[in-house]
């Protein structure tokens, strides 16, 4: 039987492209912003009707639109940083995954920002208060 020899390394082996947090931010945050709008919107409608003003509803959705759009900017930055927009590279690997996540983040941001803007139209044209 041969003795076991362990090798101790000073650094962890490379796992791929850096910036995974920013990539996931670009993909997930727009959807979370839209879901937050649904939750906060339902919670703020009662207050808005009682106070007789819609300013808090408009402020809430404006902040969430900016957050969703900023996630798209982060996703675009990650896509460009890993070679997006340059020559086609079908080699796969961490850089290709980072570009894919960037494109998914830009698409997610575009979709959910559009949904947030459509929901904002309801706040702009419909009253949250029930008239009896």
Residue pairs with C-beta under 8 A, 6 or more apart in sequence:
15 94
16 93
16 94
16 97
16 98
17 82
17 94
17 95
17 97
17 98
19 78
19 81
19 82
19 98
22 74
22 75
22 77
22 78
23 75
23 78
23 98
23 101
23 102
23 105
24 101
25 71
25 74
25 75
25 105
26 71
26 72
26 74
26 75
26 78
26 101
26 102
26 104
26 105
26 106
26 108
26 109
27 75
27 101
27 104
27 105
27 108
28 108
29 67
29 68
29 71
30 68
30 71
30 72
30 105
30 108
30 109
30 111
30 112
30 113
31 108
31 112
33 64
33 65
33 67
33 68
33 71
33 112
33 116
34 64
34 68
34 112
34 115
34 116
34 119
36 64
37 60
37 61
37 64
37 116
37 119
40 60
41 57
41 60
41 61
41 119
41 123
44 56
44 57
44 60
45 57
45 128
47 56
48 54
48 56
48 57
48 128
48 129
49 127
49 128
49 129
49 130
52 129
54 123
54 127
54 128
57 123
57 128
58 120
58 123
58 124
61 116
61 119
61 120
61 123
62 120
64 116
65 113
65 116
65 117
65 120
68 109
68 112
68 113
68 116
69 109
69 113
71 105
71 108
71 109
72 105
72 106
72 108
72 109
72 110
72 113
73 109
74 105
75 101
75 102
75 103
75 104
75 105
75 106
75 108
75 109
76 102
76 105
76 106
78 98
78 101
78 102
78 105
79 85
79 98
79 99
79 102
79 103
79 105
79 106
80 102
81 98
82 95
82 98
82 99
82 102
83 89
83 95
83 99
84 99
84 102
84 103
89 95
89 96
90 96
